[in-house]
Amino acid sequence: MAVFDSEADKYDQWYETPLGNFVNLLEKQAIYSLLNPSPGETVLDVGCGTGNYSIELAGRDCIVTGVDNSKNMIEIAKWKAASRNLKINFVFADVSLLPFDDNIYDSAICVAAVEFFGNRQKGIDEIFRVVKPGGKIVIGFINKNSGWGELYQSDYFKENTVFKYAGLLDIDEIRSIHPGELIEIKKTLFTPPDESEPSVEKEKIYAKSNKPGFIAALWQKK
């Protein structure tokens, strides 16, 4: 059974909370500012989960393929897409062996999933393999050295949640990924995980003293 199969039914509940909704907003602003997707663009969403990004990208008239190794997550994503009359190709597969030809996608995204790759380097290399030369790869990371990173690496989370399987990265580790193709890095989510009433105004204040909880990076395949 995949790590997230047991989480699938309740996964989207996070986005319904004030903090979860705010975190989702900040992360998407960072991801989309780097991806800048165009209608008709073929996009691969790696670790698509329940389709959070896939569904939005399809709504922007992108041609989307979502891949995940959790059958339960994929089934929920399919149901959500169908309920919105969106055509998305959801594929159950292991990221370390993507069932796609070389150089076929205009771009790829992977948000808060690299941390859970069984073979991180192989998975990342597979994402690069299937993107066309000149195409964009945008990956979103939970920053290891942040309040959010500390939370997810705490004893409680390591013992009682899927984060027992996670390996978080810091900014230097992110910069070491395909360094010759790295274009830009964006930092966001300075708001700490114990903030009960998050807001854009508070985020600006926290940015003066806190480390970013989320880092998005853009690569352009050579």
Secondary structure as GFF3:
##gff-version 3
##sequence-region A 1 222
A	DSSP	three_ten_helix	5	7	.	.	.	ID=ss1
A	DSSP	alpha_helix	8	11	.	.	.	ID=ss2
A	DSSP	three_ten_helix	12	16	.	.	.	ID=ss3
A	DSSP	alpha_helix	18	35	.	.	.	ID=ss4
A	DSSP	beta_strand	42	46	.	.	.	ID=ss5
A	DSSP	alpha_helix	52	59	.	.	.	ID=ss6
A	DSSP	beta_strand	63	68	.	.	.	ID=ss7
A	DSSP	alpha_helix	71	83	.	.	.	ID=ss8
A	DSSP	beta_strand	89	92	.	.	.	ID=ss9
A	DSSP	three_ten_helix	95	97	.	.	.	ID=ss10
A	DSSP	beta_strand	105	111	.	.	.	ID=ss11
A	DSSP	three_ten_helix	114	116	.	.	.	ID=ss12
A	DSSP	alpha_helix	120	130	.	.	.	ID=ss13
A	DSSP	beta_strand	131	142	.	.	.	ID=ss14
A	DSSP	alpha_helix	147	152	.	.	.	ID=ss15
A	DSSP	alpha_helix	155	160	.	.	.	ID=ss16
A	DSSP	three_ten_helix	162	165	.	.	.	ID=ss17
A	DSSP	alpha_helix	171	175	.	.	.	ID=ss18
A	DSSP	three_ten_helix	179	181	.	.	.	ID=ss19
A	DSSP	beta_strand	182	188	.	.	.	ID=ss20
A	DSSP	alpha_helix	200	206	.	.	.	ID=ss21
A	DSSP	beta_strand	214	220	.	.	.	ID=ss22
###
